[in-house]
Amino acid sequence: MISMCAHAPRSLRLLAAMAALLAVVATSGRASECPPTEIEFDHPGGETAMGIVYSDAAETIHLSPDQVSMGFDAKDGDDVIYMDHVIDGAQVMTGRGADTLVICGLGSLFHNIYLVSAADFSADMAVDEIILEPAVFRNVPDPFVAQLIVYGFVRGDDRIKLRLPPGVQAEPASNDMNATLRAGNVYINVLTTDSRPLPLSAFEIEHVDEPDDVRVLRVSEPVEGSTDVDRCSRAPSNWEDAIAGRNSNVTVYTHEDNVVRIEREGDNFFHILGRGNDRAFMFATQTVNAGAGNDWIIICALDDLETNISLGASMLDTDADTVVVEAGRLQDGPGPKELTVTGVSPIDDRVILRVSEGMTIEYPDASRGSAVIGNLTVNLDFGDWRPEMRSGHDVFIVERAEAVEAAVTEEPTRPDMSRLKECGTLTEMAEFAQPRIEPVDGYSHHYSENDDDILVDAKLVNTTRIYAGRGRDFIYVDQPPSSVSVEAGHGADVIIVCDMDELALSLAVQPSTLDQPDQFVDRVVLGPDVFVGVPEGTKRHIRITGLAIGMDELVLRLPPGMRYDVRPSATGETSDVHVGDDVIIRVAPSWAPELFPFQADDLTIEEAAPTKPLSAAPAPGPNLEAQAMRCPDDTADGEGGAFDEFTYGQRVYTADADKILAGVDPDILDYKLMDGDDRVVVRDVGAVSDVYLGRGADVAIVCSLEEVSLSFVLGNVTAVAFGHDLDPDTVIFEAPALFDVPEGFTREIRVGDVMQLNDRVVFRVPEGYRPEIRRHASGHLEIVFPDTVVSVSGSADYWGDPVSTDAIVFKAAAGNAGAPTASGGGEIVQAPDASDASANDEAPSERSPVLEVPDQRWRFDASIGLEGRASVTGARGLELQVECGNGGAPALWFDPDPRYDRGSGSEPVLDMVVDGERFPEPFECGDDGSYCTSGRVPAIELIDAMRRGSRLVVEEEGQSLTAFGLKGSHAAIGRLAACLSYPPSSTGENRQSFDCSKAGTNTEKAICGSSTLSELDLRLSQAFKNARSRASQAADGRILRDQKSFLNERDQCGSSDECIGNEIRYRIDQLKQEGTSQPITVGEFPGVYCNRDGTEYLAVSKDGSDIRIQAGSVGVTGDSCSTGAMTATAKYDGLVAKESDCTLTVFSRGGSVVASAAPPHVCHDLFCGFRANLNELEFNPTARRPLTKALEDVNISNACE
C-alpha cells in the first residue's frame, strides 16, 4: 500500500488511490481492507440543497458515517468513492465520468445510488462500476433486509460486482421487493436506461472469505409503554435551539437529542427530525418525518382532517420509534379524523393509544393494521416491500388515561362572501396584497398568513406558482400568464377566475406539496369569460385539485345556452367537465376519488353573460423564420445571457429576450429560459441536461452533443403547473447531434409539451434520408435514427389528441456526408425537386419505411379451431390467421400484437389496407402482447378483398405496423366455407354470432336489435371458440355442457337488455379463464377464505342444495363492508346471490377464487361504510379453512382469526 503525505500533489495522490483500488479488486478470494487506511481522501467542496458536493476533478472520496447529509454528489471526473456505513439512507450521486463506487458496509437499510445525478433521465457514456464488499452482506440482522436502488445503469457498459462471503448466494428477488436480485439480506434493484430487466448473469459474482470488520446494524428493543415525560403537559415552551434551519415549507432539526414543540407556523407544514433520540410534541396537523435514532412523537392536537407521520421516510430502519396518541384530546372538531403512520417496522416500532375510561377501541381488520377510537382512525402503513414482517407483531399498545378535555380546534367555516368583489370592479380596489419571492426557486410567489386579497394577472413575469398561504384569502385571477399554478393555502379560501386568454391554468384548494385536505370550506368560481374566446383549433384546459367532495364548492358561471357534461375517468380518480366545444376542466378530488368521483351533482351552475366576444383571433402559426436558423459560427454567441442561479445545478434566466449558450458550464443540469422570446444554442451539454423553454416564442438549436441524453420541455418550468402558451416554439437538431454517436451507444432525446398547433421540431438530415417514425403505445412519437431515438410528446396533462407528425419537419443538412443507408434505421427516398421552393421543408407522414414482406404462401390447417385455420407469416415475423368462430362467424388473429409497444391490453382500431383499399377494424389485444383478435365479425368485404388482393398492410393512425402477402389466400380462406356463407343481420346494422332471420326467443331478438348486445354476443362467440381451442377433450365436453346451461339461463332474461348483458359478460369472463388453470368446482368452494393481511374475507357454506355465501372487507380508514349471509345458486362453475339490485358472484379465475359485487355503486350503498370497497375480492384457494361456525356468526372481526 502506498502512503502519501497530506501535501502530495493531486496527481500522485490519485495514483495512490488507484493503486489502493486495484488492491481491493485484486484480492480474489479474500476480504479486503475497505476503505484503505493508507491513502489520503479529498475533501468536499461545500454543501447545497442537494447535500455534500465535491469538485469536478478526479477525486478519491470517503463517505463516512460521521458525515451528516441528505446526499452526496461526486460531480464530474473519474472518481473513486468509498461508501463506508453511511447512515440516514442518504442518496449517492457518482456524477459524470468513469466512476467506481465501493460499498464497504451499510449504515442503514435503504440507499438510492445514481450513476449520474438524481434525475429520471440519467445516463452518460463513461463506464461506471459498483463493487459491494462482503461486509455489506453481513451488516443486516435478521429479520430485517436492506434495499439498494441503482439508477441510470447502462446495459453492456456499466458493471456491478458482488463479493459474497461464505454461504451467501445471489438469486432472483421475489416480486414483493420489486428488485433485481437478492443476496443474503440485501436486495438490489437496478433500473436500466432502456427500462428492460437486468438478468442475473449481468452481475459479476465473486465468492470470498469472511470479512474481518463487520458492523452489524444496531437493533433497538420496542418500548412497553409511555412515561410521564411523554405527556402533552411536558411540551417545551422554547425549542429554537433545536432548529437547524427552515427552507420553504420545511423545518429541519439538529442531530442532537432534541425536545421540540410542533405547531402551525406560517407556511411550514413539513418537519424532519435529526439523528438524535428526539421527542416531538404535535399541537397541529403537520407532516413529521422521524430521522435516525429512537424517536418519540406525541400527538396532542390535530386541527385538520388528515395527518401523516413517517417513522422511516421512504424506508424502514432498525431504530425503535414510538408514537403516542392522546386519543382523548382528539375528539373535537367536525367529522372523522385520520392519522396515518407510515414506515412502520412491526418488529420495533410501537403506537401507544391513550384512551380515557369509557372510550372504546375497534380494530376493523384481523391484522390490527388500524384502530378506531371515536371519531379518530389511526392507520398503520408497513411499506410495500416488507410483507414477511407484518404478521406476528402487535404494534398497538393501549393505555388507560385520566379523562382530559378535547383540544380545541377551529370549527370549519365557509368563506365570507360579503368580501367578494365583482370582476369588473377589480381596477377600483385600492390595494392588493404583495407577495414575497420564494428564494428556493425564484419563480414562486408566497403570501402572508393574513386574510389577503390577491390579484393574479398578466403583470406577473417569470412567475409560475402563486401560494396564498394561511388565512381566509380571496384570489382574483384575471388574464393570468400561461401555465400558472394558483394554490390556496390553509383556510376558507375563494378563487375567482374572471378572464383568461391563454390555454392552461392550474388551481389547487390546498398546496401542491400537501396531500391531505384542510377542514375549511373552499370555493372555486369560474366566470363566463373563461368559457369564450378560445382560439380556433385549440382547447382551454383548467386543472382543479384538492376539492373535498361534499364540502368544497365548484361554481361555473356559464354563458346562456352553453352546454356541459361531466365524464369520470375509467379509474374514477379524476373527472373531466366538458363545457361547450373548447373548454375542459379536470377535477381531481382529495378524498378517495376512486370511490367518490366528482359528479355533476357536485357542480353549482349559474348563468351569466360574458363581457367579451365568443370567438378569438387565431393563434399564431409556426415560426417559419426560426426554422431556417442554423448554428452560429461564433461558439461564444449568447454566452453573456443574463441569469440568476437559485439552486445548485439550475440556471434561471430573465423575462427578457435572452441569448444563451448551453453547455459552457458542466455543473448546470437545468436551463430554465422563463419568459421572453429566447434563443438557446446547445453545444455538447453534459449528461442529464434539461432545457425548459418557458413562455414566449423560443428557439433552441442543438448543434452537437457529446453525451447520450438530452431533454427539452417546451411548456412550463415547474412540476406544479402544466400546459403551454400560445407562442410558437421551435427546436432544431443539426445532423451531428443525430448521427455522431459513439459506437455501441444509443442517444435518447426527449422533446415534451409540444403544442401541435404551432410548435415544430426540425431535423436537419442528409438529403433524401428519412428516419422511421413510430407511434408509442403511450401516445408520443418516436423518430428513429441509426443510433438516436427522439421522443416527441404533447403536454403530459394536455387532454386532447396525441401530437401528430404535423409537428415534425425535415430539412436538408449541408452535404450528404455520412448519410446512412436504409439498413441503418431509415430509408433513402427520392430527392425532392430542387426547383421546388419547399422541397427541403417537409412535414412527414407518420409511417415506417416500406415493409419487406416474406415470400410466403397462405396455408390451411384443418386440425385447428372449429372449421380449421388459414394463416400466413408476414413482415416482422407476425402471423395473420383467419378462423371460424362459434355460429359460423369469421375472426381475424394477429400473433403477436402488431403494434410497436406490446402488452398494452387495449382495443385499437387498425386499418386493414388491401392494395390501397382501407377497411377499419376494431381489435382486442392481450395484456401480455401475445395476440390481437378482431373485436367484431370482420367486414365480408374485407375477407373478399383479402382473397382477391396481392398485399395487405396493417396501419394504426397512418403508421405501418406490418404487411402480409396474399398469395394463395383465395384457396386457403375459401376452405372456411362456414365463415364465407355467414349471413349479415336482417337489419344490416348489427352483427352477431347467429342468423337474426332465424331468431326465435325474445332474448335473441333483443340481441339482434341492440348494437351493444350484438357486440357482446360476438365477443362471447370468440371467447367460446378460444376456450375450446385450449381445452382438452374432457374439458371441451364440459365447456359445451356449460354453454347449453348458459343459453338456457340467458334466455330467462327475456328482452331485458341489462339482464342479457350481465349474463353474457359473466360467461365471457368464465370462458377467458378456461385452460389457464385447473378449474375449481362448486363443491370445492365451501370454507373461509382470507387475504394475506386479513382485510378481505369470503365465507361459503353448503348443506345439500342449500348454498349460502358472505363477503366482507375493511378499508384503510376502518370503514367496512359485509354482505351478511346470502342465499346462492350454482350457476355454471360458480355461485350467484342477489339482494335488491346487487349481485354477488363467486367463481374460479386463473387459479384463484373471486368474489365480485356488481354494480359497484349499488352494492356499496347496500353493504359498505363511507370509505370501504367491495368491488372484487380475490383469494388463494390454498388458504381456504373449514367453516367452524354458523355463517350468520361470521364477520369482519372474526372471519380471519
Secondary structure, DSSP 8 states (H G I E B T S, - for coil): -----TTS-HHHHHHHHHHHHHHHHT-TTS---SS-SSS------EEETTEEE--SS--EEEE-TT---SEEE--SS--EEEEES--TT-EEE--SSS-EEEEEE-SSSEEEEESS-S-SS---SS--EEEE-GGGGGSS-TT--EEEEEEEE-TTTSEEEEEE-TT--EEE--GGGT-SEEETTEEEEEEETT-----GGGSEEEE----S-----------S---GGGSGGG--S--GGGEEEEETTEEEE-SS--EEEE--BTTB-EEE--SS--EEEE-S--EEE--SS--EEEE----SSEEEEESSTTS--SS--EEEEEGGGG--SSS-EEEEEES--TTT-EEEEEEETT---B--STT--EEEETTEEEEE---SS-GGGSSS---EEEEEE---------------GGG---GGGGGG-S-----EE-TTTSSEEE--SS--EEEE-TT--S--EEE--SS--EEEEES--TTEEEE--SSS-EEEEEE--SSEEEEESS-TT--S--SS--EEEE-GGGGS---TT--EEEEEEEE-TTTSEEEEEE-TT--EEEEE-SSSS-EEEEETTTEEEEEEESS-TTTS---GGGEEEEE---SS-SS--------HHHHT----S-TTTTTT--EE--STTEEEE-SS--EEEETS-TT--EEE--SS--EEEEES--TTEEEE--SSS-EEEEEE-SSSEEEEESS-SSSS-----SS--EEEE-HHHHH---TT--EEEEEES--TTT-EEEEEE-TTEEEEEEE-TTS-EEEE-SSEEEEE---TT--SS---GGGEEEEE-SS-TT---GGGTEEE-----TTSTTTT-B---S--S---------EEETTSTTT-EEEEE-GGG-EEEEEE-GGG-EEEEEES--SSS-------EEEEEETTEEEEEEEEE-TTSS-EEESS---HHHHHHHHH-SEEEEEETTEEEEEEE-TTHHHHHHT-HHHHT----TTSS---SS-GGG--SHHHHHHHT-HHHHHHHHHHHHHHHHHHHHS-HHHHHHHHHHHHHHHHHHHTTTT-HHHHHHHHHHHHHHHHHTTTS----GGG--EEEE-TTSSEEEEEEEETTEEEEEEEEE-TTS-EEE---EEEEEETTEEEEEETTEEEEEEEETTEEEEEEESHHHHHHHHB-TT---SEEEE-GGG-B---S-GGG--TTTTT-
